[in-house]
Amino acid sequence: YLRAPWNTNNNPYVARYNKTFEYETDVMPSCTDYYDMLGYDTWLDFGMNIANGAHGPVHGMLGGAWKANFSGWQAAEEAMGTDSAKNLVYLSVASYPQFWRDGIISCPDSCSEDTALEDCQCTCAGLTDDDTMTTNEDSSGSAATTSPSTTELLQRSGVFERIARHDVKGKLLERHQNELTGEVSFSWVGVEELEQESMNTWFFKMVCDVAQTGDMLGSSSPVDPIFWSVHPTVDRLWQWKRLSTDCMYNYSWPSGTSIYGTCSGHDEKDMLPYAGLNPSASNSLLDNKGLYDLLDPTTSDSPYVYDNFEWAHCLEEGSDVRNFCTES
C-alpha cells in the first residue's frame, strides 16, 4: 500500500484512530497560531514552522497511532507523570522516519492482509525482548556502557535536531553548541541534569515500539480525502502572506534547513518527480523553487487564487489575522 515503510498497517482501507496510543489530542489550531505563522518574515521560517500549531495537530487527531498490547506509555506515565509521558508519545511517533533512515529500526519488506500481527512489526536494534538496552562487555567480562548510547543514537539519527527545529518556542528541547569545538548537544527543558539520560532512554524505548498509524499521520496522508480540506488552510495562509506586499517578507531556502535536515526532496533545487504542474509547459519538470515561483499569487502565472481571505471564525472571536503587520 502507499504507506511509509515503517507503517506496517496491512489493512487496505484508509485508517484513522482518534488517539495516539491512549492519549487524545487536546490541542487544536487556533487563530493565534494563524497570526503567529503570518508573522514570520522569511520563507525559511514560515516553511519550517507551518508543521506546528497552524495545522499539525489535525494530522495527529485524525491519524492516530496504535499497537496491540503496548503499555510503554503507561510505564512512562508512572515513572515521570502524565504530561511528560504524553509529550514523549507524540514525539516518538513523529521520530519513526529518522530511526528508519538511520537503520536503528528495521521493518518487513511487505505485510499482506493475512500476515499475522506478530510477523508484521518493526524491530529496533539495541533493545531486548524485555525492553532493556543491550550492552557491550569489557575485557574482564563486566558489563560496560551501551555503545552507542541512546543519547548518541537520538542525536546521530537527527531526531533531536528535528525536534529542536520543530520546537520553535523552546518548550521541549534545548539545543546547545560548544563555542570552542562547535559540538552540538541537547537537553530536555525542565528536566534535571541527572534525569536527562533517563528521559532519553524512555524516549528511545517509545520510538522503538513502532506503532501502526493512521494515514493522516504519515507520508500517506494524501490518500485520506480529508487531507484535501486540511491543507488548503495552510496554502491560503501562505497566499495571504505573499499577497501582503506591504509587509516584510524575504525568500531564502538554504540547503539542509528543513525540519528533516538533509533528507532528499526538501531542498530548493530538488526535482519534483512528476510533470504537468505548469499549464504552459505541461511536459516539463519543476524543482521546489520552480513550484514556489509558479504558485506565487502576485503573478499572472499562478493557476489559481482563493476567493477570499476572511477567516470569518477568527473575526467572530475578535481577531483579524490579516492585520499581522503594521510596517514594511
C-alpha positions in Angstrom: 0.0 0.0 0.0 1.0 3.6 -0.4 2.4 3.9 3.1 5.7 4.7 4.7 8.0 1.6 5.2 7.8 2.0 9.0 3.9 1.9 9.0 3.1 -1.8 8.9 -0.6 -1.3 8.9 -1.7 -4.1 6.5 -5.4 -3.0 6.2 -6.2 -2.0 2.6 -8.6 0.8 3.7 -7.9 4.4 4.8 -7.1 4.2 8.5 -8.0 6.7 11.2 -7.7 6.4 15.0 -8.8 9.1 17.5 -6.0 8.6 19.9 -2.2 8.4 19.8 -1.8 5.2 21.8 -4.2 6.1 24.6 -3.8 9.8 24.6 -6.5 12.0 22.9 -5.4 15.1 21.0 -6.4 18.1 23.1 -4.6 20.8 21.0 -6.3 22.3 18.0 -5.1 25.0 15.6 -6.2 28.5 16.8 -6.4 32.0 15.3 -3.4 32.8 17.4 -1.5 30.1 15.6 -2.5 31.6 12.2 -1.4 35.1 13.4 1.9 33.7 14.6 2.5 32.0 11.3 1.9 35.1 9.3 4.3 37.0 11.5 7.3 35.0 10.2 9.1 37.3 7.7 11.1 34.7 5.7 10.1 31.7 3.7 12.6 29.6 5.7 10.8 30.4 9.0 7.3 30.1 7.5 8.1 26.8 5.8 9.8 25.3 8.8 7.1 26.3 11.3 3.9 25.6 9.4 4.0 22.0 10.6 3.4 23.3 14.1 0.2 24.6 15.7 -1.4 26.0 12.5 -2.2 22.6 11.1 0.0 19.8 12.6 -2.4 18.8 15.4 -5.1 17.9 12.9 -2.9 15.2 11.4 -2.4 13.7 14.8 -6.0 13.9 15.8 -7.3 12.2 12.6 -4.4 9.8 12.0 -3.6 8.5 15.5 -1.4 5.6 16.4 -2.0 2.2 18.0 -0.1 -1.0 18.8 -1.6 -4.2 20.2 -0.5 -5.0 23.8 1.7 -1.9 24.0 1.9 -0.5 27.5 5.0 1.6 27.3 3.1 4.8 27.6 1.6 3.5 30.9 5.0 2.6 32.4 6.4 6.0 31.3 3.5 7.8 32.9 4.0 6.0 36.2 7.7 7.0 36.1 7.6 10.6 35.0 4.0 11.8 35.1 1.2 12.2 32.5 2.4 15.4 30.8 5.9 14.2 30.2 4.8 10.7 29.0 2.2 12.3 26.7 4.8 14.6 25.2 7.2 11.7 24.6 4.4 9.6 23.0 3.6 12.3 20.4 7.3 13.0 19.7 8.1 9.2 19.4 5.5 8.7 16.6 7.0 11.6 14.7 10.5 10.2 15.0 10.0 6.9 13.2 11.3 8.3 9.9 14.7 9.3 11.4 15.1 5.9 13.1 14.3 4.0 10.0 16.6 6.1 7.7 19.4 5.7 10.3 18.9 1.9 10.4 18.0 1.8 14.1 14.7 0.2 13.2 14.1 -2.4 10.6 10.7 -3.4 9.1 9.3 -6.1 7.0 9.5 -5.5 3.3 5.8 -6.3 2.9 2.8 -7.3 5.0 -0.1 -9.0 3.2 -3.6 -8.9 4.7 -3.3 -12.4 6.1 0.1 -11.8 7.7 -0.1 -12.4 11.5 0.3 -9.3 13.6 3.4 -10.5 15.4 5.1 -11.1 12.0 4.2 -7.6 10.8 6.2 -5.5 13.3 9.2 -3.3 13.0 12.1 -4.1 15.4 14.7 -1.9 17.0 18.4 -2.7 17.3 19.7 -2.4 20.8 16.6 -3.5 22.7 15.9 -7.0 24.0 12.5 -8.6 24.3 12.0 -7.2 27.8 12.8 -3.7 26.6 16.2 -3.4 28.3 19.2 -2.0 26.4 21.9 -4.4 25.3 25.4 -3.7 26.5 28.9 -4.5 25.4 31.3 -6.2 27.8 34.8 -5.0 28.5 37.9 -7.3 28.6 37.2 -8.5 32.1 33.7 -9.7 31.2 32.0 -6.9 33.1 29.2 -5.0 31.5 30.3 -1.7 30.0 28.2 1.2 28.9 26.0 0.8 25.9 27.7 1.8 22.7 26.4 3.8 21.1 24.2 5.1 23.9 20.6 6.1 23.5 21.6 9.7 23.6 24.1 9.2 20.8 21.6 7.4 18.7 18.9 10.0 19.2 21.4 12.7 18.1 23.1 10.8 15.3 19.7 9.9 13.7 18.7 13.5 13.6 15.7 13.0 15.9 16.9 15.7 18.4 17.7 18.1 15.7 14.3 17.7 14.1 12.5 18.2 17.5 14.6 21.3 18.2 13.8 22.8 14.8 10.1 22.0 15.3 10.0 23.3 18.9 10.4 26.9 17.9 9.2 28.2 21.2 11.7 26.1 23.1 9.2 24.3 25.3 10.5 20.8 24.9 14.2 20.6 23.9 17.1 23.0 24.1 19.9 23.0 21.6 23.4 23.8 22.9 26.6 24.4 20.8 30.1 24.5 22.3 31.7 27.8 21.3 35.1 26.3 21.1 34.5 22.9 19.5 31.2 23.6 17.7 29.9 20.3 19.2 26.1 20.2 19.4 24.1 18.7 22.3 20.6 18.7 23.5 18.7 18.7 26.8 15.1 18.3 27.8 13.5 21.6 29.1 12.5 21.4 32.8 14.3 18.1 33.4 17.1 17.9 36.0 20.6 17.1 34.7 20.7 13.8 36.5 17.4 12.7 34.9 18.3 13.7 31.3 19.7 10.2 30.4 16.7 8.5 31.9 14.4 10.7 29.8 16.4 9.8 26.7 16.1 6.1 27.5 12.3 6.3 28.0 12.0 8.2 24.7 14.2 5.7 22.8 12.1 2.8 24.0 8.9 4.6 22.9 10.3 5.2 19.4 11.4 1.6 19.2 7.9 0.4 20.0 6.9 1.3 16.4 3.1 1.6 16.1 0.7 1.3 13.2 -0.5 4.8 12.3 -3.5 6.3 10.6 -2.8 7.6 7.1 -3.1 11.2 8.1 -0.2 10.9 10.5 2.4 10.0 7.8 3.6 10.5 4.3 0.5 8.6 3.0 -1.8 11.4 4.3 -2.9 12.5 0.8 -4.8 9.1 0.4 -7.2 10.3 3.1 -9.8 12.5 1.4 -9.9 14.9 4.4 -6.3 15.8 3.7 -7.5 17.9 0.8 -9.7 20.1 3.0 -7.0 20.5 5.7 -4.0 21.6 3.5 -5.7 24.4 1.7 -5.8 26.1 5.1 -2.1 26.1 5.0 -1.9 27.2 1.4 -4.4 30.1 2.0 -2.3 31.4 4.9 0.7 31.3 2.6 -1.0 33.1 -0.2 -2.2 35.9 2.1 1.4 36.2 3.4 2.7 36.7 -0.2 -0.2 39.0 -1.2 0.6 41.3 1.8 3.3 43.1 -0.2 3.5 46.0 2.3 4.8 43.6 5.0 8.3 42.3 5.4 8.9 39.0 3.6 12.2 37.6 2.2 12.8 34.4 0.3 15.6 32.2 1.5 15.9 28.4 1.3 19.4 27.4 2.5 20.4 23.7 1.8 19.5 21.3 4.6 17.3 23.7 6.5 14.0 21.7 6.5 12.8 20.1 9.7 14.0 16.8 8.1 17.6 18.0 7.8 19.3 16.8 4.7 16.5 14.4 3.6 16.4 14.3 -0.2 13.4 16.1 -1.7 13.3 19.0 0.8 15.8 21.4 -0.7 15.4 24.3 -3.1 16.8 22.6 -6.2 15.4 19.1 -5.6 13.3 18.0 -8.5 9.6 17.0 -8.2 9.1 13.6 -9.8 6.0 14.5 -11.9 5.2 16.7 -14.8 2.1 18.6 -15.7 2.1 21.2 -12.9 2.8 24.1 -15.2 -0.2 24.6 -17.6 2.1 26.5 -20.1 4.7 23.7 -20.1 2.9 20.5 -19.4 5.8 18.2 -20.1 8.4 20.0 -18.0 9.6 19.0 -14.6 9.9 21.6 -11.8 12.2 21.8 -8.8 10.9 23.0 -5.4 11.9 26.6 -6.2 10.1 26.4 -9.6 6.9 25.3 -7.9 7.3 28.1 -5.3 7.5 30.6 -8.1 4.6 29.1 -10.1 2.3 29.3 -7.1 3.1 33.0 -6.4 -0.3 34.7 -6.2 1.2 38.1 -7.1 1.9 36.9 -10.6 -0.3 36.1 -13.6 1.3 32.7 -14.0 -0.3 31.3 -10.8 -3.0 28.8 -11.9 -5.4 29.7 -9.0 -6.1 32.1 -6.2 -8.5 31.8 -3.2 -11.9 33.6 -3.5 -11.5 35.2 0.0 -9.1 35.7 2.8 -11.6 36.4 5.6 -11.1 33.7 8.3 -14.6 34.5 9.5 -14.3 32.4 12.6 -11.4 34.5 13.7 -13.3 37.7 13.1 -16.1 36.3 15.3 -13.6 35.9 18.1 -12.5 39.5 17.6 -9.2 38.5 15.9 -8.4 39.7 12.4 -5.3 37.6 11.4 -5.0 39.6 8.2 -3.6 42.6 10.2 -0.4 40.7 11.1 2.0 43.6 10.3 1.9 47.3 10.7 5.1 48.4 8.9 7.1 47.2 5.9 
